[in-house]
Amino acid sequence: MQWNWEFMAEILPRLLWATLNTLMAAGIGYAIAAVLGLLLAVAQRTSFRPLTLTIREIVEFLRSTPLVLQIFFVYFVGPEYGISLSPWVAGMIAIGLHYAAYLSEVYRGGIEAVPKGQWEACTAINLSTLQTYRRVILPQALPPSVAGMGNYLVGIFKDTPMLSVIGVAELMQTANAIGGQNYRYLEPYTIVGIVFLVISLASASAIRGFEAWTRSKLGMC
């Protein structure tokens, strides 16, 4: 089978639209993961040991089970408990939960890297827990975590094809549909590969730039 430029031009708009859907799913899923991951990291440092142990077990469960299983669980098991979600919403929630577990470990590493004296100083000047994290700990913990957080952003983007298992019209599912309708897979799959490559490389470059910027702002080497 030879490359058909006319067919490529015909399917390109449809694939570009699917790319926007994929970027939206990855972006919203990452936003959920970033916020929830920080909450999970902080919750693992509370003095209430039952909560700490429970959160750690939840994080390990999410990290140790496949994303596709969690997507099925949210979408198909949820309705049995009165939680019916659209494929889009279920997919983004599943991605957010899955990657929140990984980001929580990134956050935790950054938080634990803050010198003990910083915590003691916050206690000495009677800062509340919220003030301690917001004003002292997180501004020091987040910049070193940027690289790890960025890697998972790229990972989320590359995992969005898993959403096709519940019918989300992301990039890979659209390519499959085009191939099945026209009995031509060379062009759609090649375009999908190029799109993933370009966006992944651009994201990685932007992450490195942002990491360098944050380090320079804090005077870090």
Solvent accessible surface area in square Angstrom, and as a share of the most:
residue,aa,sasa,rsa
1,M,152,0.68
2,Q,160,0.71
3,W,73,0.26
4,N,57,0.29
5,W,176,0.62
6,E,142,0.64
7,F,16,0.07
8,M,40,0.18
9,A,62,0.48
10,E,124,0.56
11,I,9,0.05
12,L,57,0.28
13,P,86,0.54
14,R,105,0.38
15,L,0,0.00
16,L,90,0.45
17,W,169,0.59
18,A,3,0.03
19,T,11,0.07
20,L,104,0.52
21,N,28,0.14
22,T,0,0.00
23,L,71,0.35
24,M,94,0.42
25,A,0,0.00
26,A,4,0.03
27,G,38,0.37
28,I,73,0.37
29,G,0,0.00
30,Y,36,0.14
31,A,55,0.43
32,I,57,0.29
33,A,0,0.00
34,A,20,0.16
35,V,97,0.56
36,L,47,0.24
37,G,0,0.00
38,L,43,0.22
39,L,108,0.54
40,L,15,0.07
41,A,0,0.00
42,V,40,0.23
43,A,19,0.15
44,Q,8,0.04
45,R,91,0.33
46,T,53,0.31
47,S,122,0.79
48,F,128,0.53
49,R,154,0.56
50,P,78,0.49
51,L,69,0.34
52,T,8,0.05
53,L,77,0.38
54,T,71,0.41
55,I,20,0.10
56,R,102,0.37
57,E,118,0.53
58,I,78,0.40
59,V,2,0.01
60,E,83,0.37
61,F,123,0.51
62,L,20,0.10
63,R,85,0.31
64,S,86,0.55
65,T,26,0.15
66,P,77,0.48
67,L,8,0.04
68,V,48,0.28
69,L,90,0.45
70,Q,14,0.06
71,I,0,0.00
72,F,75,0.31
73,F,121,0.50
74,V,26,0.15
75,Y,54,0.20
76,F,106,0.44
77,V,38,0.22
78,G,11,0.11
79,P,60,0.38
80,E,136,0.61
81,Y,171,0.65
82,G,68,0.65
83,I,98,0.50
84,S,88,0.57
85,L,51,0.26
86,S,56,0.36
87,P,43,0.27
88,W,64,0.22
89,V,64,0.37
90,A,0,0.00
91,G,0,0.00
92,M,19,0.09
93,I,55,0.28
94,A,0,0.00
95,I,0,0.00
96,G,0,0.00
97,L,59,0.30
98,H,15,0.07
99,Y,15,0.06
100,A,0,0.00
101,A,0,0.00
102,Y,51,0.19
103,L,0,0.00
104,S,0,0.00
105,E,40,0.18
106,V,29,0.17
107,Y,9,0.04
108,R,66,0.24
109,G,42,0.41
110,G,7,0.07
111,I,1,0.00
112,E,99,0.44
113,A,75,0.58
114,V,9,0.05
115,P,80,0.51
116,K,152,0.64
117,G,42,0.40
118,Q,64,0.28
119,W,55,0.19
120,E,95,0.43
121,A,53,0.41
122,C,5,0.03
123,T,105,0.61
124,A,85,0.66
125,I,117,0.60
126,N,135,0.69
127,L,40,0.20
128,S,55,0.35
129,T,98,0.57
130,L,130,0.65
131,Q,57,0.25
132,T,12,0.07
133,Y,22,0.08
134,R,138,0.50
135,R,137,0.50
136,V,32,0.18
137,I,0,0.00
138,L,29,0.15
139,P,63,0.40
140,Q,66,0.29
141,A,1,0.01
142,L,61,0.30
143,P,16,0.10
144,P,50,0.31
145,S,5,0.03
146,V,17,0.10
147,A,35,0.27
148,G,22,0.21
149,M,33,0.15
150,G,5,0.05
151,N,103,0.53
152,Y,62,0.24
153,L,56,0.28
154,V,23,0.13
155,G,18,0.17
156,I,0,0.00
157,F,9,0.04
158,K,116,0.49
159,D,34,0.18
160,T,0,0.00
161,P,32,0.20
162,M,71,0.32
163,L,0,0.00
164,S,32,0.21
165,V,64,0.37
166,I,13,0.06
167,G,44,0.42
168,V,2,0.01
169,A,48,0.37
170,E,0,0.00
171,L,0,0.00
172,M,58,0.26
173,Q,50,0.22
174,T,13,0.07
175,A,0,0.00
176,N,61,0.31
177,A,36,0.28
178,I,1,0.00
179,G,0,0.00
180,G,37,0.35
181,Q,112,0.50
182,N,62,0.32
183,Y,176,0.67
184,R,48,0.18
185,Y,94,0.36
186,L,72,0.36
187,E,0,0.00
188,P,0,0.00
189,Y,84,0.32
190,T,49,0.28
191,I,12,0.06
192,V,6,0.04
193,G,39,0.38
194,I,96,0.49
195,V,20,0.12
196,F,27,0.11
197,L,103,0.51
198,V,85,0.49
199,I,35,0.18
200,S,18,0.12
201,L,111,0.55
202,A,60,0.46
203,S,28,0.18
204,A,29,0.23
205,S,59,0.38
206,A,66,0.52
207,I,22,0.11
208,R,151,0.55
209,G,41,0.40
210,F,107,0.44
211,E,36,0.16
212,A,62,0.48
213,W,133,0.47
214,T,14,0.08
215,R,64,0.23
216,S,76,0.49
217,K,133,0.56
218,L,91,0.46
219,G,66,0.63
220,M,72,0.32
221,C,162,0.97
